Amino acid sequence: MNRLILGISWMSCTLGLASAGWAHTVQRSGDVAALWHVEPNHHPRAGQPTQVWVALTRRGGNPIFNREVACKLEIRQEPQGNLLLATRLQGINVERYRDTPAAQVTFPQPGRYQLHLACAPKTGDLKPFRFTYGITVGR
């Protein structure tokens, strides 16, 4: 089932069907697709711990587990681009996903932020990849 859902997401992204109106944002970098999740419900609040996790898949929908990659998350505040946090991601089990790259973060104040994910593979079947995701943090 996971392969079907992420395969459809991959196809939607590849065909340009993903839109800002969807609850989740799918991005593609080479042979890797990323499905971003920011709790709660993509509406984080300033000063409260927030779980950020990214479901990663290979072309065809096979998952990329945290143990297969070394990922770093940077968070920058817009518009200045000041670096607020740089952290390694840890594997978590969430919803139907297992060993998914994730980080617990706290946004200091309301506003717009950019999340930068950079991953290096631990195995030879992937190339390094990067993703950027914009998020608005409320009060």
Secondary structure as UniProt FT lines:
FT   HELIX           2..14
FT   TURN            15..16
FT   TURN            20..21
FT   STRAND          26..29
FT   TURN            30..31
FT   STRAND          32..38
FT   TURN            39..42
FT   TURN            46..47
FT   STRAND          49..58
FT   TURN            59..60
FT   STRAND          63..64
FT   HELIX           66..68
FT   STRAND          69..77
FT   TURN            78..81
FT   STRAND          82..88
FT   STRAND          90..94
FT   TURN            95..96
FT   STRAND          97..106
FT   STRAND          111..121
FT   TURN            124..125
FT   STRAND          129..138
//
